[in-house]
Amino acid sequence: MECDPKNSHKHNLQKELVCIEYPGQVRNPDRMMASLGGALELSTAITTEKRRLELRFRPDSIYSKPAFGDRHQTTGLVLKLKIRRKRSQPNEVQVRSIEIAGRVNFQYRFESMCDFQLLPAMRSTTTGVVE
């Protein structure tokens, strides 16, 4: 991995970012935001210092109990890398530029176990099968 030093001087340490260790693989960012309560709920939780972050695995279900993420102090940077990969050699990576996107002062981690999740059994009116 090579880096061009003339492009590595860009930084933005004034921008404060928040790290959320999401307990799952994010395939759809909109569904991830919905499981965290949406942008308004997320913003409220982040700006209130003693508030925990709620994660609902099934946000549309009234029976879904949230998992709670606790706020932890941390020190870190978010880096933005621009890389180049050759199609003929996909394992060979060349770093084009490195920028510091911002700094992280705290993060949310979901470390505690979730409560039991209950799902009501409903009988389908068309097939009669319990779903």
N, CA, C and O atoms as a MOPAC input file, in Angstrom:
PM7 MOZYME 1SCF
protein

 N      0.84700 1    -1.16400 1     0.00000 1
 C      0.00000 1     0.00000 1     0.00000 1
 C      0.89400 1     1.22900 1     0.00000 1
 O      1.73700 1     1.39100 1     0.88200 1
 N      0.71500 1     2.06700 1    -0.95900 1
 C      1.51900 1     3.27500 1    -1.08200 1
 C      0.64400 1     4.49700 1    -0.83600 1
 O     -0.55900 1     4.48200 1    -1.09800 1
 N      1.27000 1     5.55300 1    -0.32800 1
 C      0.55100 1     6.79700 1    -0.06900 1
 C      1.36700 1     7.96000 1    -0.59800 1
 O      2.58200 1     8.01900 1    -0.41000 1
 N      0.70000 1     8.86800 1    -1.25000 1
 C      1.35500 1    10.06000 1    -1.76500 1
 C      1.34300 1    11.12200 1    -0.66300 1
 O      0.26700 1    11.61200 1    -0.31900 1
 N      2.50600 1    11.50100 1    -0.09000 1
 C      2.51400 1    12.42900 1     1.04500 1
 C      2.01700 1    13.83200 1     0.72900 1
 O      1.61800 1    14.55100 1     1.64400 1
 N      2.02800 1    14.24400 1    -0.52900 1
 C      1.56800 1    15.60300 1    -0.83900 1
 C      0.05900 1    15.75400 1    -0.68200 1
 O     -0.43300 1    16.87700 1    -0.56400 1
 N     -0.69400 1    14.63800 1    -0.67800 1
 C     -2.14400 1    14.69700 1    -0.51500 1
 C     -2.59200 1    14.38900 1     0.90500 1
 O     -3.78800 1    14.43700 1     1.19000 1
 N     -1.66800 1    14.07400 1     1.80000 1
 C     -2.06700 1    13.62700 1     3.12900 1
 C     -2.10200 1    14.74500 1     4.16600 1
 O     -2.21100 1    14.44900 1     5.35600 1
 N     -2.01500 1    15.99700 1     3.77800 1
 C     -1.99500 1    17.10200 1     4.73000 1
 C     -3.37500 1    17.67500 1     5.03400 1
 O     -3.48900 1    18.52500 1     5.91700 1
 N     -4.41400 1    17.25100 1     4.34900 1
 C     -5.75000 1    17.80000 1     4.54500 1
 C     -6.36000 1    17.22100 1     5.82400 1
 O     -6.32600 1    16.01000 1     6.04300 1
 N     -6.91000 1    18.08500 1     6.65400 1
 C     -7.57100 1    17.60300 1     7.85800 1
 C     -8.64500 1    18.58700 1     8.29900 1
 O     -8.62200 1    19.77100 1     7.96300 1
 N     -9.58300 1    18.04700 1     9.06300 1
 C    -10.67300 1    18.84900 1     9.59800 1
 C    -10.91800 1    18.38400 1    11.03200 1
 O    -11.80800 1    17.56800 1    11.27400 1
 N    -10.14600 1    18.88900 1    11.97200 1
 C    -10.29300 1    18.48500 1    13.36500 1
 C    -11.37200 1    19.27400 1    14.09300 1
 O    -11.66700 1    18.97700 1    15.25100 1
 N    -11.96700 1    20.26900 1    13.44800 1
 C    -13.02100 1    21.05900 1    14.07900 1
 C    -14.36800 1    20.33100 1    14.02900 1
 O    -15.23700 1    20.58700 1    14.86200 1
 N    -14.54600 1    19.43700 1    13.06900 1
 C    -15.81700 1    18.73800 1    12.89900 1
 C    -15.91200 1    17.58500 1    13.89900 1
 O    -15.06700 1    16.68900 1    13.90700 1
 N    -16.95400 1    17.61600 1    14.74700 1
 C    -17.16800 1    16.55600 1    15.73000 1
 C    -18.14900 1    15.54300 1    15.16300 1
 O    -19.22700 1    15.90500 1    14.69100 1
 N    -17.77200 1    14.27900 1    15.21200 1
 C    -18.60400 1    13.18800 1    14.72200 1
 C    -18.92500 1    12.23800 1    15.86700 1
 O    -18.25300 1    12.25200 1    16.89800 1
 N    -19.95300 1    11.41500 1    15.68600 1
 C    -20.36700 1    10.44100 1    16.68500 1
 C    -20.21900 1     9.05500 1    16.08600 1
 O    -20.59000 1     8.82500 1    14.93500 1
 N    -19.67900 1     8.13700 1    16.86400 1
 C    -19.52200 1     6.75100 1    16.41900 1
 C    -20.63600 1     5.91400 1    17.04500 1
 O    -20.86400 1     5.98500 1    18.25300 1
 N    -21.32600 1     5.12500 1    16.22900 1
 C    -22.34300 1     4.19900 1    16.71800 1
 C    -21.92600 1     2.80600 1    16.27600 1
 O    -21.86000 1     2.51800 1    15.08100 1
 N    -21.64200 1     1.93800 1    17.25400 1
 C    -21.31400 1     0.55000 1    16.93900 1
 C    -22.63600 1    -0.19300 1    16.76100 1
 O    -23.21400 1    -0.69000 1    17.72700 1
 N    -23.09800 1    -0.26300 1    15.53500 1
 C    -24.39300 1    -0.87300 1    15.22800 1
 C    -24.25400 1    -2.39300 1    15.29300 1
 O    -23.36900 1    -2.95200 1    14.64500 1
 N    -25.10700 1    -3.07300 1    16.05800 1
 C    -24.95600 1    -4.52500 1    16.22900 1
 C    -25.56800 1    -5.33000 1    15.08500 1
 O    -26.48600 1    -6.12000 1    15.30100 1
 N    -25.07700 1    -5.13600 1    13.91100 1
 C    -25.57000 1    -5.86000 1    12.75100 1
 C    -24.92800 1    -5.33200 1    11.49400 1
 O    -24.24700 1    -4.30700 1    11.50100 1
 N    -25.15700 1    -6.04900 1    10.42200 1
 C    -24.62200 1    -5.63100 1     9.13100 1
 C    -25.61900 1    -4.67000 1     8.48200 1
 O    -26.80300 1    -4.98500 1     8.36200 1
 N    -25.14600 1    -3.51800 1     8.07100 1
 C    -26.02300 1    -2.49800 1     7.48100 1
 C    -26.05100 1    -2.69700 1     5.97200 1
 O    -25.06700 1    -2.44300 1     5.27800 1
 N    -27.19400 1    -3.15300 1     5.48100 1
 C    -27.38000 1    -3.29900 1     4.03500 1
 C    -28.23100 1    -2.17000 1     3.48100 1
 O    -28.09800 1    -1.78500 1     2.31900 1
 N    -29.11100 1    -1.64400 1     4.33100 1
 C    -30.00400 1    -0.56500 1     3.92600 1
 C    -29.91000 1     0.54900 1     4.97600 1
 O    -30.43900 1     0.38800 1     6.07600 1
 N    -29.25500 1     1.66700 1     4.66700 1
 C    -29.10300 1     2.74400 1     5.65800 1
 C    -30.42900 1     3.33100 1     6.14800 1
 O    -30.51300 1     3.77600 1     7.29300 1
 N    -31.45600 1     3.33900 1     5.31200 1
 C    -32.75400 1     3.87000 1     5.73200 1
 C    -33.39200 1     2.99000 1     6.80700 1
 O    -33.96500 1     3.50200 1     7.76900 1
 N    -33.29400 1     1.67300 1     6.64800 1
 C    -33.83600 1     0.75800 1     7.65900 1
 C    -33.02800 1     0.82900 1     8.95100 1
 O    -33.58000 1     0.68600 1    10.04200 1
 N    -31.72500 1     1.04900 1     8.82600 1
 C    -30.89700 1     1.20000 1    10.01400 1
 C    -31.32500 1     2.44000 1    10.79200 1
 O    -31.45700 1     2.39600 1    12.01500 1
 N    -31.54300 1     3.55100 1    10.07700 1
 C    -31.98700 1     4.78200 1    10.73900 1
 C    -33.36300 1     4.59400 1    11.37800 1
 O    -33.61800 1     5.11600 1    12.46300 1
 N    -34.25400 1     3.84900 1    10.70900 1
 C    -35.58000 1     3.58700 1    11.27300 1
 C    -35.47200 1     2.74600 1    12.54200 1
 O    -36.23400 1     2.95800 1    13.48500 1
 N    -34.54300 1     1.80100 1    12.58100 1
 C    -34.38700 1     0.96700 1    13.77600 1
 C    -33.82400 1     1.76600 1    14.95100 1
 O    -34.01900 1     1.38300 1    16.10400 1
 N    -33.13300 1     2.86200 1    14.67400 1
 C    -32.62300 1     3.73900 1    15.73400 1
 C    -33.61500 1     4.84200 1    16.09300 1
 O    -33.31600 1     5.68300 1    16.94100 1
 N    -34.78400 1     4.85400 1    15.46600 1
 C    -35.82900 1     5.81600 1    15.79600 1
 C    -35.94500 1     6.97200 1    14.83000 1
 O    -36.78300 1     7.85300 1    15.02200 1
 N    -35.12500 1     6.99200 1    13.79700 1
 C    -35.16500 1     8.08200 1    12.83300 1
 C    -34.18600 1     9.18200 1    13.19500 1
 O    -33.57200 1     9.16100 1    14.26200 1
 N    -34.04800 1    10.13800 1    12.29900 1
 C    -33.05500 1    11.20300 1    12.47100 1
 C    -33.37100 1    12.08900 1    13.67300 1
 O    -32.45400 1    12.51000 1    14.37900 1
 N    -34.63800 1    12.37800 1    13.91700 1
 C    -35.00800 1    13.25000 1    15.03500 1
 C    -34.70200 1    12.58700 1    16.37900 1
 O    -34.12400 1    13.21700 1    17.26500 1
 N    -35.08200 1    11.33700 1    16.52900 1
 C    -34.81600 1    10.60500 1    17.77500 1
 C    -33.31900 1    10.41600 1    17.99300 1
 O    -32.83100 1    10.51300 1    19.11900 1
 N    -32.60500 1    10.14800 1    16.92000 1
 C    -31.15000 1     9.98500 1    17.00500 1
 C    -30.48900 1    11.29600 1    17.41400 1
 O    -29.58500 1    11.30100 1    18.25000 1
 N    -30.92900 1    12.39400 1    16.83700 1
 C    -30.39100 1    13.71100 1    17.17900 1
 C    -30.68200 1    14.07500 1    18.63100 1
 O    -29.82300 1    14.63500 1    19.31300 1
 N    -31.87800 1    13.76300 1    19.10700 1
 C    -32.23900 1    14.04100 1    20.49600 1
 C    -31.38100 1    13.23600 1    21.45800 1
 O    -30.92200 1    13.76400 1    22.47100 1
 N    -31.16100 1    11.96700 1    21.15200 1
 C    -30.34800 1    11.11400 1    22.02600 1
 C    -28.89800 1    11.57400 1    22.06400 1
 O    -28.25500 1    11.50400 1    23.11100 1
 N    -28.38400 1    12.03900 1    20.94900 1
 C    -26.98000 1    12.45300 1    20.88700 1
 C    -26.76100 1    13.77900 1    21.61500 1
 O    -25.73700 1    13.96000 1    22.27400 1
 N    -27.71200 1    14.70500 1    21.50300 1
 C    -27.52600 1    16.01600 1    22.13400 1
 C    -27.81300 1    16.00100 1    23.63100 1
 O    -27.35800 1    16.89500 1    24.34500 1
 N    -28.55400 1    15.01300 1    24.12300 1
 C    -28.81800 1    14.88100 1    25.55300 1
 C    -27.76300 1    13.95400 1    26.14000 1
 O    -27.65600 1    12.79600 1    25.73500 1
 N    -26.98800 1    14.45500 1    27.08400 1
 C    -25.79800 1    13.73100 1    27.53100 1
 C    -26.10400 1    12.41700 1    28.25100 1
 O    -25.39800 1    11.43400 1    28.02900 1
 N    -27.11500 1    12.36300 1    29.09300 1
 C    -27.38700 1    11.16400 1    29.89400 1
 C    -28.39300 1    10.21400 1    29.24400 1
 O    -28.83000 1     9.25800 1    29.88500 1
 N    -28.75900 1    10.45100 1    28.01900 1
 C    -29.77300 1     9.62400 1    27.36800 1
 C    -29.14200 1     8.44300 1    26.64900 1
 O    -28.07700 1     8.56800 1    26.04300 1
 N    -29.80500 1     7.30000 1    26.72100 1
 C    -29.33200 1     6.10800 1    26.02900 1
 C    -29.94900 1     6.04900 1    24.63600 1
 O    -31.01900 1     6.60600 1    24.38900 1
 N    -29.26400 1     5.37400 1    23.74600 1
 C    -29.73300 1     5.22800 1    22.37200 1
 C    -30.56700 1     3.95200 1    22.28400 1
 O    -30.13300 1     2.89300 1    22.73700 1
 N    -31.76200 1     4.05000 1    21.70300 1
 C    -32.65700 1     2.89600 1    21.58300 1
 C    -32.54500 1     2.28800 1    20.19700 1
 O    -32.50800 1     2.99400 1    19.18900 1
 N    -32.49200 1     0.95700 1    20.16900 1
 C    -32.46400 1     0.21600 1    18.91100 1
 C    -33.60400 1    -0.78800 1    18.93400 1
 O    -33.64800 1    -1.67200 1    19.78900 1
 N    -34.52300 1    -0.64800 1    17.99300 1
 C    -35.64400 1    -1.58900 1    17.87700 1
 C    -35.43500 1    -2.41400 1    16.61300 1
 O    -35.39800 1    -1.88400 1    15.50200 1
 N    -35.30000 1    -3.72400 1    16.80900 1
 C    -35.05600 1    -4.60700 1    15.67100 1
 C    -36.26100 1    -4.68000 1    14.74700 1
 O    -36.11000 1    -4.88100 1    13.54200 1
 N    -37.46200 1    -4.51800 1    15.30600 1
 C    -38.69000 1    -4.45100 1    14.50800 1
 C    -39.39600 1    -3.13900 1    14.85700 1
 O    -40.26600 1    -3.13300 1    15.72800 1
 N    -39.04700 1    -2.03500 1    14.20400 1
 C    -39.59100 1    -0.73200 1    14.61100 1
 C    -41.09600 1    -0.58900 1    14.43500 1
 O    -41.70600 1     0.25200 1    15.09500 1
 N    -41.70800 1    -1.38000 1    13.57300 1
 C    -43.14600 1    -1.25200 1    13.32500 1
 C    -43.98600 1    -2.04500 1    14.31500 1
 O    -45.19800 1    -1.84400 1    14.38600 1
 N    -43.37000 1    -2.94100 1    15.08200 1
 C    -44.09500 1    -3.80500 1    16.00000 1
 C    -44.20100 1    -3.16000 1    17.37800 1
 O    -43.21100 1    -2.67000 1    17.92200 1
 N    -45.41000 1    -3.16400 1    17.93600 1
 C    -45.58400 1    -2.61700 1    19.28500 1
 C    -45.04600 1    -3.58700 1    20.33700 1
 O    -44.83200 1    -3.19200 1    21.48300 1
 N    -44.82500 1    -4.84200 1    19.96900 1
 C    -44.31900 1    -5.84400 1    20.90300 1
 C    -42.79300 1    -5.86600 1    20.96900 1
 O    -42.22300 1    -6.58100 1    21.79400 1
 N    -42.14300 1    -5.11300 1    20.13600 1
 C    -40.67900 1    -5.09500 1    20.09100 1
 C    -40.12700 1    -4.26000 1    21.24300 1
 O    -40.49900 1    -3.10000 1    21.41800 1
 N    -39.23800 1    -4.86100 1    22.02200 1
 C    -38.58400 1    -4.13000 1    23.10400 1
 C    -37.22600 1    -3.65300 1    22.61400 1
 O    -36.54400 1    -4.37400 1    21.88500 1
 N    -36.82600 1    -2.46000 1    22.99900 1
 C    -35.56000 1    -1.92700 1    22.47800 1
 C    -34.33700 1    -2.49600 1    23.19000 1
 O    -34.39600 1    -2.90100 1    24.35100 1
 N    -33.23600 1    -2.51300 1    22.45800 1
 C    -31.91600 1    -2.73100 1    23.04300 1
 C    -31.34300 1    -1.33700 1    23.27200 1
 O    -31.59600 1    -0.42300 1    22.48700 1
 N    -30.58300 1    -1.17400 1    24.32900 1
 C    -30.08700 1     0.15300 1    24.67600 1
 C    -28.58800 1     0.24800 1    24.46700 1
 O    -27.83100 1    -0.64100 1    24.85500 1
 N    -28.17600 1     1.34400 1    23.84400 1
 C    -26.76100 1     1.63100 1    23.64500 1
 C    -26.32000 1     2.70700 1    24.61300 1
 O    -26.96300 1     3.74900 1    24.74000 1
 N    -25.22000 1     2.44700 1    25.29200 1
 C    -24.69600 1     3.39500 1    26.26800 1
 C    -23.62700 1     4.27000 1    25.63900 1
 O    -22.91400 1     3.86400 1    24.72100 1
 N    -23.54100 1     5.47900 1    26.16000 1
 C    -22.58100 1     6.45700 1    25.65700 1
 C    -21.25100 1     6.27900 1    26.39800 1
 O    -21.21900 1     6.20000 1    27.62600 1
 N    -20.16600 1     6.21800 1    25.64100 1
 C    -18.82500 1     6.06200 1    26.20700 1
 C    -17.91300 1     7.14000 1    25.63700 1
 O    -17.97800 1     7.47000 1    24.45300 1
 N    -17.06700 1     7.68100 1    26.50000 1
 C    -16.05900 1     8.63700 1    26.03700 1
 C    -14.99500 1     7.88900 1    25.24200 1
 O    -14.61900 1     6.77400 1    25.60300 1
 N    -14.52300 1     8.48300 1    24.19000 1
 C    -13.48600 1     7.87000 1    23.36500 1
 C    -12.70100 1     8.97600 1    22.67500 1
 O    -13.10300 1    10.14000 1    22.67000 1
 N    -11.60600 1     8.59600 1    22.11200 1
 C    -10.80600 1     9.52200 1    21.32300 1
 C    -10.50100 1     8.84100 1    20.00400 1
 O     -9.94200 1     7.74400 1    19.98900 1
 N    -10.85500 1     9.46600 1    18.90900 1
 C    -10.60000 1     8.84900 1    17.61700 1
 C    -10.74800 1     9.83500 1    16.48100 1
 O    -11.20400 1    10.96500 1    16.65300 1
 N    -10.34900 1     9.37100 1    15.32600 1
 C    -10.45200 1    10.14500 1    14.09400 1
 C    -11.20200 1     9.32500 1    13.05900 1
 O    -11.12700 1     8.09600 1    13.05600 1
 N    -11.91900 1    10.00300 1    12.18700 1
 C    -12.54800 1     9.36200 1    11.04100 1
 C    -11.73200 1     9.75700 1     9.82300 1
 O    -11.57900 1    10.93900 1     9.51400 1
 N    -11.21400 1     8.75300 1     9.14200 1
 C    -10.37500 1     8.99100 1     7.97300 1
 C    -11.16300 1     8.74700 1     6.70300 1
 O    -12.00200 1     7.84800 1     6.64200 1
 N    -10.89100 1     9.54400 1     5.70200 1
 C    -11.47700 1     9.35600 1     4.37300 1
 C    -10.33000 1     8.98500 1     3.44500 1
 O     -9.43000 1     9.78700 1     3.19700 1
 N    -10.37400 1     7.76300 1     2.93900 1
 C     -9.33600 1     7.26700 1     2.04200 1
 C     -9.88100 1     7.17900 1     0.63600 1
 O    -11.00200 1     6.71500 1     0.42700 1
 N     -9.10800 1     7.61400 1    -0.31600 1
 C     -9.42900 1     7.39200 1    -1.72400 1
 C     -8.39100 1     6.40700 1    -2.23600 1
 O     -7.18800 1     6.66600 1    -2.21100 1
 N     -8.89600 1     5.26300 1    -2.70400 1
 C     -7.98700 1     4.21900 1    -3.15700 1
 C     -8.23700 1     3.90300 1    -4.61900 1
 O     -9.29400 1     4.20700 1    -5.17200 1
 N     -7.25300 1     3.29600 1    -5.22000 1
 C     -7.36100 1     2.88500 1    -6.61500 1
 C     -7.03700 1     1.40400 1    -6.68400 1
 O     -6.02200 1     0.94900 1    -6.15500 1
 N     -7.90600 1     0.66500 1    -7.33600 1
 C     -7.68900 1    -0.76300 1    -7.54100 1
 C     -7.66400 1    -1.04300 1    -9.02400 1
 O     -8.47000 1    -0.51200 1    -9.78800 1
 N     -6.74800 1    -1.86700 1    -9.41500 1
 C     -6.67400 1    -2.26200 1   -10.81700 1
 C     -7.54400 1    -3.49400 1   -11.02000 1
 O     -7.57100 1    -4.39200 1   -10.17900 1
 N     -8.24200 1    -3.52700 1   -12.12500 1
 C     -9.10300 1    -4.67700 1   -12.40800 1
 C     -8.29000 1    -5.93800 1   -12.63900 1
 O     -8.72500 1    -7.03900 1   -12.30300 1
 N     -7.11400 1    -5.77000 1   -13.21300 1
 C     -6.27700 1    -6.94300 1   -13.48000 1
 C     -5.67000 1    -7.50800 1   -12.19900 1
 O     -5.39800 1    -8.70500 1   -12.11800 1
 N     -5.45200 1    -6.64300 1   -11.18600 1
 C     -4.87400 1    -7.08200 1    -9.91500 1
 C     -5.73100 1    -6.52700 1    -8.76500 1
 O     -5.37800 1    -5.50200 1    -8.18100 1
 N     -6.85100 1    -7.18700 1    -8.43300 1
 C     -7.76400 1    -6.63300 1    -7.42300 1
 C     -7.18400 1    -6.61600 1    -6.00700 1
 O     -7.67100 1    -5.86400 1    -5.16200 1
 N     -6.16500 1    -7.42000 1    -5.72900 1
 C     -5.57600 1    -7.43300 1    -4.38900 1
 C     -4.56800 1    -6.30800 1    -4.18600 1
 O     -4.20000 1    -6.01100 1    -3.05000 1
 N     -4.12400 1    -5.68900 1    -5.25100 1
 C     -3.16700 1    -4.59400 1    -5.15400 1
 C     -3.93100 1    -3.27600 1    -5.02900 1
 O     -4.74900 1    -2.93600 1    -5.88300 1
 N     -3.65000 1    -2.54300 1    -3.95100 1
 C     -4.36500 1    -1.30400 1    -3.64900 1
 C     -3.36800 1    -0.15900 1    -3.59600 1
 O     -2.29300 1    -0.27900 1    -3.00800 1
 N     -3.74300 1     0.96200 1    -4.22300 1
 C     -2.91300 1     2.15800 1    -4.17100 1
 C     -3.74000 1     3.27600 1    -3.53500 1
 O     -4.80700 1     3.62700 1    -4.03800 1
 N     -3.24200 1     3.83300 1    -2.42700 1
 C     -3.94000 1     4.91400 1    -1.73400 1
 C     -3.65300 1     6.21700 1    -2.46500 1
 O     -2.50000 1     6.62400 1    -2.60300 1
 N     -4.72100 1     6.87000 1    -2.93300 1
 C     -4.56400 1     8.12100 1    -3.68200 1
 C     -4.48400 1     9.32100 1    -2.74200 1
 O     -3.65800 1    10.21000 1    -2.94800 1
 N     -5.32800 1     9.35800 1    -1.71600 1
 C     -5.29300 1    10.47200 1    -0.76400 1
 C     -5.88400 1    10.03300 1     0.57100 1
 O     -6.68900 1     9.10600 1     0.64200 1
 N     -5.46300 1    10.72100 1     1.61600 1
 C     -5.96600 1    10.48700 1     2.96800 1
 C     -6.37400 1    11.83800 1     3.53800 1
 O     -5.60100 1    12.79600 1     3.51100 1
 N     -7.60400 1    11.90400 1     4.05600 1
 C     -8.08800 1    13.12400 1     4.69900 1
 C     -8.66700 1    12.76000 1     6.05700 1
 O     -9.22700 1    11.67700 1     6.22600 1
 N     -8.53500 1    13.65000 1     7.01500 1
 C     -9.20200 1    13.47900 1     8.29500 1
 C    -10.56900 1    14.14500 1     8.16500 1
 O    -10.66400 1    15.36300 1     8.01600 1
 N    -11.63200 1    13.32900 1     8.22200 1
 C    -12.98600 1    13.84900 1     8.05400 1
 C    -13.48600 1    14.53900 1     9.31700 1
 O    -14.30700 1    15.45300 1     9.23700 1
 N    -13.00400 1    14.11600 1    10.47800 1
 C    -13.43100 1    14.72100 1    11.73400 1
 C    -12.91400 1    13.92100 1    12.90800 1
 O    -12.21400 1    12.92200 1    12.74600 1
 N    -13.27600 1    14.38400 1    14.10100 1
 C    -12.83500 1    13.69200 1    15.30700 1
 C    -14.04400 1    13.13200 1    16.03900 1
 O    -15.14600 1    13.67400 1    15.95200 1
 N    -13.82500 1    12.04700 1    16.75400 1
 C    -14.87700 1    11.37900 1    17.51000 1
 C    -14.55600 1    11.53500 1    18.98700 1
 O    -13.47900 1    11.14000 1    19.43200 1
 N    -15.48500 1    12.11000 1    19.75800 1
 C    -15.28900 1    12.28700 1    21.19800 1
 C    -16.05200 1    11.26600 1    22.02800 1
 O    -15.65800 1    10.96200 1    23.15400 1
 N    -17.14200 1    10.73600 1    21.48100 1
 C    -17.87100 1     9.69100 1    22.19900 1
 C    -18.53000 1     8.76000 1    21.20100 1
 O    -18.73900 1     9.09600 1    20.03500 1
 N    -18.85300 1     7.56800 1    21.70900 1
 C    -19.48200 1     6.55900 1    20.86200 1
 C    -20.57100 1     5.84700 1    21.65200 1
 O    -20.57700 1     5.85200 1    22.88300 1
 N    -21.48700 1     5.23800 1    20.91500 1
 C    -22.55200 1     4.44200 1    21.51100 1
 C    -22.26900 1     2.97800 1    21.21700 1
 O    -22.00700 1     2.59800 1    20.07500 1
 N    -22.32600 1     2.14900 1    22.28100 1
 C    -22.10400 1     0.71200 1    22.14500 1
 C    -23.29300 1    -0.03700 1    22.73300 1
 O    -23.80100 1     0.32000 1    23.79600 1
 N    -23.72600 1    -1.06800 1    22.03900 1
 C    -24.82100 1    -1.92300 1    22.49400 1
 C    -24.19600 1    -3.17500 1    23.10400 1
 O    -24.00300 1    -4.17800 1    22.41700 1
 N    -23.88100 1    -3.11000 1    24.40400 1
 C    -23.16200 1    -4.19600 1    25.06200 1
 C    -24.06100 1    -5.09100 1    25.90500 1
 O    -23.71000 1    -6.24500 1    26.15500 1
 N    -25.20000 1    -4.59400 1    26.34300 1
 C    -26.06100 1    -5.39100 1    27.21300 1
 C    -26.94400 1    -6.32100 1    26.38800 1
 O    -27.18500 1    -6.09600 1    25.20200 1
 N    -27.41600 1    -7.36800 1    27.05200 1
 C    -28.29100 1    -8.32900 1    26.37400 1
 C    -29.68600 1    -7.73900 1    26.20500 1
 O    -30.12100 1    -6.90000 1    26.99300 1
 N    -30.36900 1    -8.18500 1    25.17700 1
 C    -31.73200 1    -7.72900 1    24.91300 1
 C    -32.71800 1    -8.52200 1    25.76500 1
 O    -32.43300 1    -9.64000 1    26.19200 1
 N    -33.88600 1    -7.91700 1    26.00400 1
 C    -34.96800 1    -8.64900 1    26.65000 1
 C    -35.52500 1    -9.66800 1    25.66600 1
 O    -35.24700 1    -9.61800 1    24.46800 1
 N    -36.32200 1   -10.59500 1    26.20100 1
 C    -36.97900 1   -11.54900 1    25.32300 1
 C    -37.94500 1   -10.80600 1    24.40900 1
 O    -38.60000 1    -9.85000 1    24.82500 1
 N    -38.02400 1   -11.24900 1    23.17700 1
 C    -38.92600 1   -10.64200 1    22.21100 1
 C    -40.10600 1   -11.58900 1    22.00500 1
 O    -39.91700 1   -12.76400 1    21.68800 1
 N    -41.30500 1   -11.08400 1    22.18400 1
 C    -42.50800 1   -11.89000 1    22.02300 1
 C    -43.21400 1   -11.50000 1    20.73500 1
 O    -43.36700 1   -10.31900 1    20.42200 1
 N    -43.63700 1   -12.50500 1    20.00300 1
 C    -44.40200 1   -12.27800 1    18.78100 1
 C    -45.76400 1   -12.93400 1    18.94100 1
 O    -45.83100 1   -14.12200 1    19.25800 1
 N    -46.84400 1   -12.20300 1    18.73400 1
 C    -48.16600 1   -12.82500 1    18.82600 1
 C    -48.41000 1   -13.72000 1    17.61300 1
 O    -48.08600 1   -13.35500 1    16.48300 1
 N    -48.98300 1   -14.89000 1    17.86200 1
 C    -49.32000 1   -15.80200 1    16.77000 1
 C    -50.67500 1   -15.39200 1    16.20400 1
 O    -51.65600 1   -15.28100 1    16.94100 1
 N    -50.72400 1   -15.17200 1    14.91000 1
 C    -51.95700 1   -14.74600 1    14.24100 1
 C    -52.33600 1   -15.79100 1    13.19700 1
 O    -51.47800 1   -16.32300 1    12.49300 1
 N    -53.61600 1   -16.07200 1    13.11000 1
 C    -54.10600 1   -17.01500 1    12.11200 1
 C    -54.50800 1   -16.24000 1    10.86100 1
 O    -55.27900 1   -15.28300 1    10.92900 1
 N    -53.97700 1   -16.66700 1     9.72600 1
 C    -54.28500 1   -16.01300 1     8.45900 1
 C    -55.74100 1   -16.27900 1     8.09000 1
 O    -56.21500 1   -17.41100 1     8.18400 1
 N    -56.44100 1   -15.23500 1     7.67200 1
 C    -57.85500 1   -15.39200 1     7.31400 1
 C    -58.02700 1   -16.10600 1     5.98200 1
 O    -59.06200 1   -16.73100 1     5.74900 1
 N    -57.03300 1   -16.02500 1     5.10200 1
 C    -57.16700 1   -16.65500 1     3.78500 1
 C    -56.76500 1   -18.12400 1     3.80700 1
 O    -57.44400 1   -18.95500 1     3.20400 1
 N    -55.67200 1   -18.46000 1     4.49200 1
 C    -55.18200 1   -19.84700 1     4.47400 1
 C    -55.50400 1   -20.60300 1     5.74400 1
 O    -55.51700 1   -21.83300 1     5.73000 1
 N    -55.76500 1   -19.91000 1     6.84800 1
 C    -56.04600 1   -20.56800 1     8.11400 1
 C    -54.79300 1   -21.04400 1     8.83400 1
 O    -54.89100 1   -21.71500 1     9.86200 1
 N    -53.63000 1   -20.71200 1     8.31700 1
 C    -52.36200 1   -21.13700 1     8.90400 1
 C    -51.92600 1   -20.10500 1     9.94400 1
 O    -52.08800 1   -18.90000 1     9.75200 1
 N    -51.37000 1   -20.60500 1    11.05000 1
 C    -50.85700 1   -19.70600 1    12.08000 1
 C    -49.52300 1   -19.14700 1    11.61500 1
 O    -48.61700 1   -19.90100 1    11.26100 1
 N    -49.40500 1   -17.83700 1    11.61600 1
 C    -48.17400 1   -17.17500 1    11.17100 1
 C    -47.51200 1   -16.48200 1    12.33100 1
 O    -46.46000 1   -15.86500 1    12.16200 1

